Amino acid sequence: MIRSVSPLALVAGVAFLFSGYGTGDATPTCSAQPKGPSLELVYRLEAGEEEVTPQTREVAMEIVCKRLQAVGGKGGEVRAVGEDRIRVVLPHSSNAQQVADHIAIPGQLYFYDWEPNLIGPERRIGGHPGQAPPASALKKAKREWRAAGRDINRPVNVRLILAGAFANGYGAVKLASEQKPRKRCSTCSASTPRYYMFDRSAVHELIAGPVTDRADLRSIAGRHRRSGSVVLEVPVGTAIVSEQPTNSFGEPVAAAEPGWFALKDRPALSGEDIVDPRQERDELGLPNVTFEFTKEGQAAFKRVTRTIAWRGRVRADGRVGGRRAEELSGSFAGVFDNEMKVRPIVNFAENPNGIDGRVGAQIAGGFASAGEARDLATILRIGALPIKMVLIRREEASPRGQY
């Protein structure tokens, strides 16, 4: 069992991830024009994990159709508009916005050996389990959190500070922008640079991003001319991750802001390494998402958890147990669409040679409701989009509306 130092736990014994991009060899079945008022969405297609081609466009349309049907959008329409547009028409209903929020998300899941991939001040503060962070680095971090308007004495913030997190996206993105790009990185979570826009205020509020085309930020910048804006580029080989604080039951703290990290983009596993994601409930009745690993995923999971466990044993430099073993153990993180979903430890005292991937795993905690966990399991089961979908038009439409 992988035990976590936080309520958000990845537990060996049951399972989480998606089964691929879909077949791509059939025309989507979402072809029913809504009979009443509808919501029309038009997306521009951009290169993601793959280039935009007629084939990847068809795969994207099939995935959007399956998501639409699964999250309550039955009766909608998905159509290609030219070579690089997709038009989605949803029946106007109370959950139309919820459906719209789900159909175009990337759906990408990656797992990281956490501490070795932290960068700069993050690594100095949170990259050495069981060791007190350098006083100077911790003092600087607290000063930056205060400047960002964050309460450094709030328990949920204290945990993020000690993990090495930045108080806002600007700090993490600025650090990432200073890293050298990796060339021809076939295992990175992103194959192209990403751009972020922040305002020029003291707290550097995030205006937009990430986007893969800097030109997409121009229209947004026009609305912030008074205060000004700054655009930063995150090179290939570096990832930006946010982490939402959770309470003692593993539930997201709605009123709390996230912490932010810049990582070396070296995932140990991806969504292609898991199968059969499903929403269940744990022994306390709380919602979770379980999954199993593919044969290749089992080997990769065993390999990375063994590496993490061995590092913990070296830090211990002798026989330890209980709380001290937990303190010295390294973490294994699951990141879904740039958001931390789970960051448990791999307890080397309980798992000295890592964890057998044949038993699968689960994401326990971090869900505000069973519906949220169910939606995540559904998206993972259907698959990730191979290309990006950028919303360029949203409006109420009649059943006969045309784009």
C-alpha positions in Angstrom: 0.0 0.0 0.0 1.3 3.4 -0.9 0.6 5.7 2.1 0.4 9.4 1.7 1.5 12.2 4.0 -1.6 14.0 2.8 -5.3 12.8 2.6 -4.9 12.6 -1.1 -3.6 9.1 -1.6 -2.6 6.8 -4.4 -3.2 3.4 -3.0 -1.9 0.1 -4.4 -4.6 -2.6 -4.6 -7.1 -1.0 -6.9 -6.7 1.0 -10.1 -6.7 4.8 -12.6 -6.1 6.0 -16.3 -7.3 6.1 -19.8 -7.3 3.6 -22.5 -6.1 5.6 -25.5 -7.3 7.9 -28.2 -10.2 5.9 -29.5 -10.5 4.1 -32.8 -10.8 7.0 -35.1 -12.2 4.8 -37.8 -15.9 5.6 -37.5 -18.0 8.7 -38.1 -19.2 10.2 -34.7 -22.8 9.4 -33.9 -23.6 12.9 -32.5 -25.5 14.1 -35.5 -28.9 15.0 -34.0 -29.8 18.7 -34.4 -31.3 19.9 -31.1 -35.0 20.6 -31.5 -35.2 23.6 -29.2 -32.8 26.4 -28.1 -29.2 25.3 -28.2 -25.7 26.4 -27.3 -23.3 26.6 -30.2 -19.5 26.2 -29.7 -16.9 26.4 -32.4 -13.3 25.3 -31.7 -10.1 25.8 -33.7 -7.9 22.8 -33.8 -4.1 23.1 -32.9 -1.3 20.6 -32.7 -1.1 18.8 -29.4 0.4 15.4 -28.8 -0.1 15.0 -32.6 -0.4 17.3 -35.6 -3.8 18.4 -37.0 -4.6 16.0 -39.8 -7.9 14.7 -41.2 -7.3 11.6 -39.1 -6.6 13.3 -35.8 -9.6 15.6 -36.4 -11.8 12.6 -36.8 -10.4 11.0 -33.6 -11.0 14.3 -31.8 -14.6 14.5 -33.0 -15.2 10.9 -31.9 -13.8 11.6 -28.4 -15.9 14.8 -28.1 -19.0 12.9 -29.2 -18.4 10.2 -26.6 -17.7 12.7 -23.9 -20.9 14.7 -24.8 -23.0 11.6 -24.6 -21.4 10.4 -21.3 -21.7 13.6 -19.3 -25.3 14.4 -20.2 -25.2 16.0 -23.6 -27.3 13.4 -25.6 -29.0 14.8 -28.6 -26.2 17.1 -29.5 -24.3 17.5 -32.8 -20.6 17.4 -33.6 -19.5 18.5 -37.1 -16.3 19.4 -38.9 -16.1 22.9 -40.3 -13.3 23.1 -42.8 -9.9 21.5 -42.1 -9.3 23.0 -38.6 -12.6 23.7 -37.0 -15.1 21.6 -35.0 -18.7 22.8 -34.4 -20.5 21.5 -31.4 -24.2 22.2 -30.8 -25.7 21.3 -27.4 -29.3 21.2 -26.3 -29.9 24.2 -24.0 -30.3 22.8 -20.5 -29.4 23.4 -16.9 -26.2 21.4 -17.3 -25.2 22.7 -20.8 -22.3 24.6 -19.3 -21.0 21.6 -17.4 -21.1 19.6 -20.6 -19.3 22.3 -22.5 -16.6 22.4 -19.8 -15.8 18.7 -20.2 -15.9 18.0 -23.9 -12.8 19.9 -24.9 -10.3 19.4 -22.0 -7.1 17.7 -23.1 -7.6 14.7 -20.7 -3.8 14.1 -20.3 -2.5 12.2 -17.2 1.1 11.9 -16.3 2.9 10.4 -13.3 6.2 11.9 -11.9 8.9 10.8 -9.6 8.4 14.0 -7.7 11.4 15.3 -5.8 14.1 14.8 -8.5 12.0 16.8 -11.0 11.6 19.9 -8.8 13.6 22.9 -10.0 15.7 25.6 -8.2 14.2 26.9 -5.0 11.5 24.3 -5.0 14.2 21.6 -5.0 16.1 23.3 -2.1 13.0 23.5 0.0 10.9 20.5 -0.8 13.3 18.2 -2.7 14.9 16.5 0.3 12.4 14.5 2.4 13.3 14.3 6.1 15.6 17.3 6.0 14.9 20.8 7.2 15.0 23.3 4.3 17.8 25.9 4.2 16.7 28.8 6.4 17.6 31.4 3.7 15.5 29.6 1.0 12.5 29.2 3.3 12.7 32.9 4.4 12.7 34.0 0.8 9.8 31.8 -0.1 7.7 33.2 2.8 8.6 36.7 1.8 7.3 36.0 -1.7 4.1 34.4 -0.4 3.5 37.5 1.7 4.1 39.8 -1.3 1.5 37.7 -3.2 -1.1 38.4 -0.5 -1.0 34.8 0.9 -1.3 34.0 4.6 1.9 32.1 5.5 0.5 30.9 8.8 -2.6 29.2 7.3 -2.0 25.4 7.6 -2.9 24.6 4.0 -0.4 27.2 2.9 2.3 26.1 5.3 2.2 22.6 3.7 2.5 24.1 0.2 5.4 26.4 1.3 7.3 23.4 2.9 6.8 21.5 -0.4 8.5 24.2 -2.3 5.5 25.7 -4.0 5.2 29.2 -5.4 2.4 31.4 -4.2 1.1 32.1 -7.7 1.5 30.9 -11.3 3.8 33.8 -12.1 6.6 32.5 -9.9 6.5 29.0 -11.3 6.2 30.1 -14.9 9.0 32.7 -14.6 11.3 29.9 -13.2 10.2 27.6 -16.0 10.9 30.3 -18.6 14.5 30.4 -17.5 15.1 26.7 -18.3 16.8 25.5 -21.4 14.5 23.7 -23.9 14.9 20.0 -24.5 15.2 19.0 -28.2 13.2 16.2 -29.7 11.7 15.1 -26.4 9.4 12.2 -27.2 8.5 11.5 -23.6 7.6 15.1 -22.5 4.0 15.9 -21.6 4.1 18.8 -24.2 5.9 18.8 -27.5 5.7 22.5 -28.2 6.4 25.6 -26.0 3.5 27.1 -24.0 2.7 30.7 -23.4 1.2 32.4 -20.3 0.1 36.0 -19.8 0.1 37.8 -16.5 -0.8 41.4 -15.5 1.9 43.7 -14.2 0.4 44.2 -10.8 2.3 43.2 -7.6 0.5 39.9 -7.5 0.9 39.2 -11.2 -2.6 37.7 -11.8 -2.8 35.1 -14.5 -4.7 36.5 -17.4 -4.5 33.6 -19.9 -2.6 30.4 -20.6 -1.3 28.0 -21.3 -1.7 28.3 -25.1 0.5 26.9 -27.8 0.2 29.9 -30.1 1.5 33.2 -28.8 -0.8 35.0 -31.2 -3.8 33.8 -29.3 -2.9 36.2 -26.5 -3.0 39.3 -28.6 -6.8 39.8 -28.4 -6.7 39.2 -24.6 -3.9 41.7 -24.2 -6.0 44.4 -25.7 -8.4 44.2 -22.7 -5.5 44.8 -20.3 -3.7 47.8 -21.9 -4.4 50.0 -18.9 -2.5 47.9 -16.4 -0.2 46.2 -19.0 0.7 42.6 -19.3 3.7 40.3 -19.6 4.0 37.1 -21.6 6.3 34.3 -20.6 7.3 31.2 -22.6 7.6 27.8 -21.0 10.1 25.7 -23.1 9.7 22.1 -24.0 11.1 20.0 -21.2 9.6 22.0 -18.4 6.0 21.5 -17.0 3.8 23.8 -14.9 1.7 22.1 -12.2 -0.8 23.6 -9.7 -1.8 21.9 -6.5 -5.1 22.6 -4.7 -5.0 22.3 -0.9 -7.2 19.7 0.7 -8.6 19.3 4.2 -8.1 16.3 6.6 -10.7 14.3 4.7 -8.9 14.8 1.3 -11.6 17.2 0.1 -10.5 20.3 -1.9 -10.6 23.5 0.2 -12.8 25.6 -2.0 -11.8 29.0 -0.5 -8.0 28.2 -0.7 -5.8 29.2 -3.7 -3.4 26.6 -5.2 0.3 26.4 -5.0 2.4 26.3 -8.2 5.4 24.3 -9.3 7.8 24.2 -12.3 9.0 20.7 -13.0 11.5 19.0 -15.2 9.1 17.3 -17.6 10.2 13.7 -17.2 7.1 11.7 -16.6 7.6 8.1 -15.5 4.2 6.9 -16.8 1.4 8.4 -18.9 -2.3 7.8 -19.4 -1.5 5.1 -22.0 -0.1 3.0 -19.2 -3.4 2.5 -17.3 -6.8 0.9 -18.1 -10.3 0.5 -16.7 -10.7 3.7 -14.7 -13.9 3.8 -12.7 -15.5 5.8 -9.9 -16.0 4.0 -6.6 -16.1 4.8 -2.9 -13.5 4.1 -0.3 -14.1 2.5 3.1 -15.2 5.8 4.5 -17.7 6.3 1.7 -15.7 9.0 0.0 -15.5 9.0 -3.8 -12.4 7.8 -5.5 -11.2 6.8 -9.0 -9.6 3.3 -9.4 -7.6 1.9 -12.3 -5.3 -0.9 -13.4 -2.0 -0.8 -15.3 -1.2 -2.2 -18.7 1.6 -4.8 -18.8 4.1 -2.0 -19.7 2.6 0.2 -17.1 3.0 -2.5 -14.4 6.7 -2.7 -15.2 7.1 1.1 -15.2 5.2 1.5 -12.0 7.3 -1.1 -10.3 10.5 0.5 -11.6 9.8 4.0 -10.5 8.4 3.1 -7.0 11.5 0.9 -6.5 13.7 3.8 -7.3 11.8 6.1 -4.9 12.0 3.4 -2.2 15.7 2.9 -2.6 16.4 6.6 -2.3 14.5 6.6 1.0 16.6 3.8 2.3 19.7 5.7 1.5 18.5 8.7 3.3 17.6 6.6 6.3 21.2 5.2 6.5 20.0 2.5 8.8 16.9 0.9 10.2 14.1 3.3 10.9 10.3 2.9 11.1 7.1 4.6 11.9 6.9 8.4 11.5 10.5 8.8 10.6 10.2 6.4 7.6 7.3 8.5 6.3 9.3 11.7 6.7 12.2 10.2 4.7 10.1 8.7 1.9 9.9 10.2 -1.5 6.7 11.0 -3.4 5.0 9.8 -6.6 2.7 12.4 -8.2 -0.2 12.1 -10.6 -0.9 15.2 -12.7 -4.1 15.6 -14.8 -4.1 18.5 -17.3 -1.4 20.4 -15.3 -3.2 19.9 -12.0 -1.9 17.8 -9.2 -4.4 15.0 -8.4 -2.3 12.9 -6.0 1.1 13.1 -4.4 1.6 10.2 -2.0 4.8 8.9 -0.5 6.3 5.5 -1.3 7.1 4.2 2.2 10.4 2.4 1.9 9.9 0.7 5.3 6.7 -1.0 4.0 7.8 -1.3 0.4 11.6 -1.6 0.3 11.7 -2.8 -3.3 8.8 -0.7 -4.6 5.2 -1.7 -5.3 3.9 -4.4 -7.6 2.0 -2.7 -10.4 -0.2 -5.8 -11.0 -2.4 -4.7 -8.1 -3.3 -1.4 -9.7 -4.0 1.8 -7.8 -6.6 4.4 -6.9 -6.9 8.1 -6.4 -8.6 8.6 -3.0 -9.5 12.1 -1.9 -9.3 15.5 -3.8 -12.9 15.2 -5.1 -15.6 17.7 -4.1 -18.3 15.2 -5.0 -19.0 11.7 -6.5 -20.0 13.5 -9.7 -16.6 15.0 -10.0 -14.9 11.7 -9.6 -17.3 10.1 -12.0 -16.6 12.7 -14.7 -12.9 12.2 -14.3 -13.2 8.5 -14.6 -15.4 8.9 -17.7 -12.9 11.3 -19.4 -10.0 9.0 -18.7 -11.9 5.9 -19.9 -12.9 7.6 -23.2 -9.4 8.9 -23.8 -7.3 12.0 -24.2 -7.5 14.3 -27.2 -4.6 14.0 -29.6 -4.9 17.6 -30.6 -5.9 20.9 -28.8 -9.3 22.5 -29.1 -9.4 26.3 -28.7 -12.8 27.8 -28.2 -13.3 30.7 -30.7 -17.1 31.1 -30.7 -19.8 30.6 -28.1 -23.4 31.7 -28.6 -27.0 30.8 -28.3 -28.3 29.3 -31.5 -31.5 28.3 -33.2 -31.9 24.7 -34.4 -31.3 25.8 -37.9 -28.3 28.0 -37.0 -25.3 27.6 -39.3 -21.7 28.6 -38.9 
